[in-house]
Amino acid sequence: MTFKTRAVVRTAALALLLLSPPLAAQTGPTEQHSLAETIPPARDIAYPGTVLLDVDATDIERRIFRVRQRFPVERAGRLTLLYPEWLPGKHLAAGEIRKVAGFTARAGGRVLTWRRDPRNVYAFHIDVPEGVDAVDVEFQFLSATAPNQGRIVVTPELASIQWIAQALYPAGYFIRNIPFQTTLKLPPGWKAATVLRPVRGEGTSTITYETVSFETLADSPAIAGAHVRRVSLREDVGLSIMADSAAELEASEEMIEAHRKLVREAARLFGAHHFDRYEFLLTISKNLGGIGLEHHRSSENGVDPGYFTNWAQALGDRNLLPHEYVHSWNGKFRRGADLWTPDFRAPMENSLLWVYEGQTQFWGYVLSARSGMIPKEHVLGALASIAAANAATAGHAWRPLIDTTNDPIIANRAPQAWRSWERREDYYNEGLLIWTDVDRIIRQQSRGRRSMDDFARAFFGMQDRDWGVLTYRFEDVVSTLNDVQPYDWEAYLRRRVDRIGEAPLEGLTEGGYRLVFKEEPTAWFKASETSGKRTDLSYSGGLVVGEDGRIAAVLWDTPAFNAGLTVGSEILAVNDRTFSPEALKAAIREAKTSRRPIRLLVKSGDLYRTTELAWYEGLRYPWLEKTGRGQGTLDALLAPRGD
């Protein structure tokens, strides 16, 4: 196009623009509608009276909880009731308001008018007439009847009872200032376990518990079932076990002793307790949904069958209780200042989850090794898997660790297509690697006189038996580290947490070990494959595939990625033969010597295609291999402190 032609085009375009109606002529609102605040803000004042909560958990066939509550009121007007929205330990707005149905409010036998708040659907506004001193509310919590509706919390043998999901609370008050008295009705023959003390009906099907604040109630769930066993781990710590069958409750004295030693090792580590009593709530079930959720004086731990009966293979499950127990100190007593909220309506901020979850992940594995819950060689296998996964996380190139603390809110733990590129809550395991390196630095700088044990005692070990909340900020973490061992901790942590960079493996690679890959998996890796019902070829081409051939993960920029494989696709054939995990692994071994790509027949939706996996390095599984002589810093970290 010549310059003259371009000038003509520009002139014509300008003429059309001048003939077009001006943007100002478009119609529409000129200002935003004013949104008045309709929910009273939480205040640190006492609620006038005690809320009564009755939970009927007898409808186990339909899995429906029937809830009744009585709320004392001082005057006529509006009563606003809130369903918990932002849930502790979930780090996001995960309240299951969608499962609340049949909501009805009454006073003096009259049905009262109510409406849901249009801006906050967790809030119910009730018009209270004159002369009323209490409002009665009832509703049903329609728990999941299939896994696609959420976690299964009721089966014919078991129930997971979370008061935070089965109660409303009055707006306008700190939850620590609202007294609740709770009554639970169970199916005949069932028993319940909770850290709450019964005041009436203990051993019967209708139990009334002590009056506590709503904060404490929400933090003190129960489990219930027909097959029950309780073991004392210490005078103030118990292990309540419930299962699908009585056979799953059988445990050797050696297994129970590992749990007792866990409690002893934690006491030696932290030097103080932040509970008056503690209860591990453990369910073993193929039907009840799994869970690992921390509370101040208890924890919810849901595992598959075999925890005791297949103890040798249940390695991953055996790390669950140590992790959740550590949370009593880290996450419940000491809590990031931006995570503490006065009620369950205020949004939580997660910037310090690399301490809350990362250091709990760290201490969970350390205590597993020290107590024998998991033998040291298997903990090393777990650390090898964590190190390899972090080293293979391509997302380190663009996303700093601190941004992953937003993941619970961003992703709501939904499935991912490209986990290694997107990253997902890496503050857990990358946090573990950072704290392992911090331990190495402290030991090396102090010539072995101090370690992360000293940090644990200084940061978590004050105010024995206080089970309130003591908040902290980034500066408090740095200050405590400097008190333990002077170092430029602020610069170190800022570099690790706030900036992009490679996986922090120095705690392992300079702590007496190196990451290597072998043709056979560790026992930890093999147990993880078995429990997940998958074949993990993350380091053998870049994919994870289920027993049925369906692809569960593809690592970014690997041969599997380059072959066009995606999560959800199904491998039907390997080198023109029907798929099986063994056939795929055999093809990978063969390609190492033949140097020929592996042919895969893949189905994606209704599309069938053949692709080639160009991987010639054989099967590779991560291990930690000892370097040097004597005890390294990692060996010292994992060594038992007591008997």
N, C-alpha and C positions, 0 to 999 in steps of 0.2 A: 504494500500500500504506500503510495507517495505521500509526501508531506501535505500537498494540496488536498488530497482525498481525506486524510485524517482531519484536516481543519474543517472541511465541509461536514464530516460526521459530528465533530464536536459542536459545531454551530447548530446543527439540527437537534442534538441532544439537549443543548441549552434552551432552545425554543420550546421543546416539549416540557422541560422542567418548569419554565416560566408559566406555561399554560395549565400546569397541574394545580389542584387546590392546595392551599397551605396546610401544613400539619395541624396548625392551631384550630382549623375548622372541624377537626374530629371531635365527637361528643363523648362524654363520660364524666364520672365523678371528679370533683376538683379537690376533694380532701378525703382522707381515710376516716372511716367510721370510728368514733371514739369507743374504746373497749374498756369498760369499767371493771375494776377488780371485784370479783364476786365471791371469792373464797377468803375467809379471815386468815391473816398470816399467823404462823406459829409464834406463840409467846411463851416465855419461861415462867408460867404461872400454873398453879394447881388446878386440876379439873375438879369441879364440884360434885364429887361422888365417885362411885365405883361402877364401871361398866360390867354387866353380866353377859357372858358369852357361853352359849350351849351349842356344842357340835355333835350331831348325830351321825356316826359313821357306820351305821348298821346296814345300809343299803349297798352291800358289796356286789350284788348281781348287776345292778345298774350303775354302780360306781358314783353314786350321788351323795354328797355331804349336805345335810339339812342343818341350816344355821339359824339360831335365834339370838337376838341381842336386846338388852335393855340399857338405854342411855338416860341417866338422870339429867334434867334440864332445870334451869333456875327461873326462866321467864318465857313468855310467849314470844313469837317471832320466828326467825329463820334458824334452823339447825342444819349445819352442813356436815355430812359424813363423807369420809374419804376411804377409798379402797387403796391399799398400798401400791404405789407405782414404781418408785425407784427402790430396788431390792438390794440390801447389803449382800456382798459376796457375788452378786451377779454383775455389778458395775454398770448397770444400764436400767432403763425403764422396762422391766420385764413382768410387771404385775399382770395376771391373767384376768383382766376385767371382762373379757369376752365370755368367760365361763360363769359369770354371775347372772342368775336368772331368777324370776319369780319374786323380785324385790317388792316388799310391801311394808308400809309403816302404819302403826296404829297408836292411839292413845285413848285410854278410857273406853276401849271397845270400839272406837271410831276409826275408820280408815282415813289417813291423812293424805293430803295432796303432796306430791313430790315431783321434781323434775331433775333430769341430769344436766349438769353444767355443759353448755355447748362448747366451751373452750377447753375444759378439762373433763374428759369423759369418765374420769375416776371419781368425780365428786357428785354427790346426791344432795339436793337442797330440799328440805322438808319444812312445810309451814306448820308451826306449832301453835295451837290455839291457847287462849287464856285458861287458867286453872289446871294446867297439865304440869306434872312434876317428873314425868318419865315418858320416853318414847320407845315403843317396842318395834323392832325391825326383824323381819325374817327373809331369808332368800335361800337358794340352793347354789352350791358350787358344783357345776357339772364337770367332773374330772374326766380326763381323756378315756375313751373306750377303745381307741386304736392309736398306734404310735404317731400317725400323721396329724393327730390333734394335740400333740404335746407329750410330755412324760407321763407314763402310766403310773399312777400313785395308789391304785386300789386293785387288788387281785382277790381271788377266793381265799387266799391264805394270809395276805399281808396288806398293810396300809401305811403310807407315808403321810403323816398329818402335820402340815405346816400351818400353824395358826395365822401366819402372815397372809396366807391365801384364803383363809376362811373367816376373816373378821374385817369389819369396818371400824374406823376410829373418828372421833370428833375433830374437826378442823379448829385451829386457833390455839393449839397447845403443843408444847414440846411433848413428844411421845413418852419421854421419861417421866412426865408428870400426870399421866392418865392411868389410874389403877384399873386393872382387869381381874375378875375372878372367872375361871373357866371350868366348865363341866364337859366331860367327854363321855359319850355313850358308844359302847363297842358291841359287836356281835357276841352271842353267848360263847363262852369258852376262850375268848381272846384275852390277851394281856397287853398292856401298854408299857412302854419305856420312855422316859423323858427325865431331864434334870430337874424338872419342877417337882415339888413335894406334894403328895396328895394330902388333903385334910379330911376328906370323906370318901368312903366307898373303895378304899384300896383293896385290890384283889377281887372286886366285883366288876360287873359290866358297865357300871356308871360311876365315874370317878370325878370328884371335884378337887381342883388344885388350889394351892396357896394363891393369895392375891399378890400380884406383881404389876409393875408398870407395863404398858404396852410395848415399850422398847425391849424389856426382858422377855415378855411373852413371845414376841415375834422372833426372838433370838433363841427360843427354847423349844424346838419342835419335838414331836413324838413319833415313834413307830409302834405299830401294833400288829399282832398276829396270833396264830394258833400254835406255832412251834417256836419256843422261846428258851433261851439260855442266858444266864448272866454270870459273868466272871469278875471277881474283884481283882484289880490290878495293883491297887494300893488302897489305903483306908479311905481316900477321897476320890478315887478314880475307878470307874467301872466300865466293863465292856458288855453291852447288851446286844445279843445276837438273835436275829429272827430269820427264818428261812422258809422255802417252799415245803421242806420236809424235815423231819427230825434227824435224818441221816446227815444232812449238811451241817448240823451243829456239832458233830463229833470232831474233837481236836485233841491232839496229843499234848502232853505236858510241855514238851519242847516248843511247840507252836505257841502255847499260852505264855510260856516264859519269855519268848521273844517280845511279846506285847508288854509284859511287865518290865523288861529291860528297856524298851522304848521309853516308858514313863520315867524310869530311873535316869537314863541318859539325858533326857530333856531337863530334868531337875538339876543335874550337874551342869548342864550347858547354861541355862538361864539364871539359876540361882534364886529365883522367886517364882511364885505362881499367881496367876491373875484369875483365880476362881476359888470359890469355897468348896466346890465339888465339880467333877467333870464326868461326863458319860459319852463314851463312844457308842453311837447308834449304828449298828452294822446289819444290813439286810443282804441276804444271799439268795438271789432269785433269777430265774430265766424269764419271768413275767413282769415283775416290778421294774420300773425304769431305773437305770443306774444313776448314781449321783455321787458327788463329792462336794460338800458344802460346809463351810466353816461357821462355827458359832462360838460365843465366848466361853461357855461352860459345857459345850457338847459339840458333836459334829455328826453330819449325816453322811454315811458311807454305804453306797449301794454297789454290789459287785455280782458277777455271774456265779453260777454254781461252780464248786471246786476250790473255793478259797482255802478251806481246810482239807477237803478230801482229795484235792490235786495240788497240794501245797507247792510242790517242786515246780509246777508249770505256771502258777499264779503269781509270777514275779511282778508284773505291772500293778496288779491289785494290791500287793503287799507294800507298795510305796504310798498308797492312798492314806492310810491312817496316820503315818508320820507327817505327811504334808498337812493334813487338816488339823492335827494336834498343834503343830507349830503356829498355826493361825491364831490360837488363843493368845499368844504373845504378839505376833506380828500380823496386824490387820484388824484385830479386835481390840486389844489393849492399846498398843501403839498403832496409830492410824494416820495416814496422810491428812493434813489439815483440810485439803480441798475435797476429801472424801466424806468427812463428817457432815451430817445434816441434822437439823432438829426434828424433822419428820420424814415421811416417805414420799412427800410431794416435791421437796426441793431437789433439783438436779444434782447429781454427784459429778465430780471432776476426778479424772483418773491419772493425773500427771506423775504420781509417785507409785504406780503399780509395779515398776521395776524394782522397788523395795518391797512393797506389800506382797506381790506374787513371786517376784524374782528371787528374793532372799528366802521366802518360804520354800520355794522349789529347791534352792540350795541346801537349806537345813533339813528338808525332808529326806533328801538322798544321803546326806551326811549321817543323820540319825538312823536311817535304815541300815547303813553299814555298821555304825557303832553298836547298834542293838542286836544285830543279827537278823532283823526282819528280812533283810536281803543280804546275803554274803557279799563280802567286798568284791570278789571277782565279777559278780553280776552287776554290782553298782558301777564298776569300771566299764562293763558292757553297756550299761545305760548311758554313761557319760560319753562313750565312743559314739553311740547313735546320735546323741544330742550334738556333739561336736561336728560330726559328718553332716547332719542336716543343716546346721548353721553355716558351715563352710559352703554348702551347695545352694544356699539361699541367694539367688541372683538379685533379689530386691534390695540387698545391702547397697547396691550401686545408686539407688535413688531415694530410699526412705530411711530416715534415722529411727532408732529404737523408740525415742520419745513419742513419735507419731503413732506407733502401734498401740500405745496406751489408750488411744481413741477408738480402737477396733471394736470393743464391746458395743459402743454406741453406733458406730458407723455400720458395722456388718451384722450385729445381733447374732453372731456366731452361725451365720448361714453358710452353706457349702460354697466352696470357691472353685473356679475353673483353673486358676494358675497360682496356686498357693506359694510357690517359691519366688514368684515375682511380686505378687501383691503383698506378701507377708501376712501373718495372722497372729496377733497377740504374742509376739516374740519376746515380750517382757518376761514371760515365764522362763524359757530355756536360755535365751541370750542373757537374761538377768542372772540366771544360775552361773553362766560362764564368767560374767563380770565379777560376781562375788567370789568365785573360785580364784580368780586372778587377784582380787583384793587380798584374799588370805595369803596367797603366795608372796605378794609384795610386803605385807606386814611381817611375815616370818623371815623373809630375806633381809629386810631393813633392820629388824630387831635382833638378827642373828638367832632366831628361834625362840626368843623369850616371850613373844606375844603373837597372837593370831586372831582370827575372826571370833574365836570363843570369847576373847576379851571384849570385842565389840558387842557381842550378844548380851553379855552380863551388864555392860554399861548402858546399852540402849533399851533393853527389855527387862532388866533384872531389878528394877526399883519397885518400891511400894508393894511389898509382898501381900498377897491376898486381896489386893484392890482390883476389882473387876469393872472399874469405870473405863473411860476412854482418855488416853493421853495423846494428843495430836503432835505432829512434827512437820517440819518443812525441809526442803533440800539442805538449807544451811545447818540444820540440826544434825543431819546425817554426816555432813562434812566435818562439823565441829567434833562429833563423837569419834570419828575416825582419826582426827588429828590428836585427840586426847589419848587414843590407844597407841598411835605411832605417827609422829610428824612426817608429813609428806604433802605434796601438792595435790591433795585429793579433789579439790574443786576442779582443777584443770583436767585431771584424769577422768572424773565422772562426766564432766561436760563433753569431753571428747568421745567417750564411750556411748553416752546416752543421747546427746543432742546433735551429733554430726554423723554423716554417712561414713562408712568404712568397712573393713573386712571383719569377719566374725572374730570375737575376742577369745582366742584359743590359748593365750599365753599361760593361763593358770594350769593348763594341762601340759603344754609343750615345753614350758620352762619349769614345770613342777615335778619332773621326773618321768614323764611319759611322752609318747608321740602318737599321732593318729596314723594308722596304717590300714591297708585293706587286704583281706585274705579271701581265699576261695570258699571258706566255710563260715557260716554265721556264728556269732556268739550265742550263748544260751539265752541271753536277754533278747537279742534280735529274733531268734527262732520263736521264743514264747510270744513276742509281739505279733509276729506273722500268724501264729496259731490262733491267738485270741481275736485278732482282727479278721481272720478267715481270708487272708490275702497273701500274695507273693510280692515281696518288696524288692524291686529291681531299681531302686532309686540311683544306685551307684553302678548299675550293670546295664546301662542304656537310658535310664532316666524315667522309669514308670513304675507304678504300683498297680497290680491287677488282682481282682477278686478271683475266688475259686471258679466262678462261672464265666470268666473271661472279660468281665466288665472292668473298664479302666477306672481306677479310683484316684489316680494322681499322675500328672506328667510334669516333670521338672523343666523349667524354662531353659531354652537354648541348649538342649541336650539332643542326642540322636533321636530319642522318641519324639521330642518337640519338632525336630526337623523332618521327621517322617509324617507329620500331620496328625499324630495321635492326640486325642482330647479326652477329658474326663467324661464318662458316660458312654463312650463308644465301646463296642464289644469286639474282642478278638475271637474270630470263629475258627481260624486255621493258622498253623505255623508250618512254614515250608510245605504247604499243600496237604498237611495232615490235621485232623481235628485237634482243636486247642485243648491243652491241659497245662496246668502249671509246670508239671514235670517236662512236657514236650517243649515248652518255652525255654526252660532252663537248659535243657539238653541242646537246643539250637544255639543258645548263647555260648555254651562250651565249644560246640563244633565250629562256630564262626571264628573263634580265637585262632584256630589252626588253619581253617580253610580260607580265611580272609574274604569270605563271600557274605553279602548282606543277608539278613533273615527276612524271608517273605512272610508277610502277614496279611490275611484276609480279614478286613475290618468292616463292621456294620455300624453305621451312624444313622439313626432313624431308619428310613427305608432305603438308604443308600449303601450299596456294597462296593468296596473298592479294595484293591491290592496295593500295599505299600511296602517299602523296604526299610528295615532297621539296620542302619550302618554302624554297628557296634562290634568291636573286635578285641576287647580287653577281657572277655570272659566274665565270670561271676566275681563280684567284689562286695565284701561286707566289712563294715568298720570295726576296728579293734583299737584299744589303747595298749601300746607296747612299752614295756619298761625301758628306760634309758639310764645309763650310768649305774653306779653302785650305791648301795645303802638306801636309806629312806629319803625320798623326795618330799616336797611340801604337800603333795596330794596324798601320799601315804600317811603323813602325820595328821592331815585333816581327817581322814577316814578312820583312824585308829580309835578303838574304844577308850573311854575315859574311866570306866569302872570295871566291875567284875565281868 
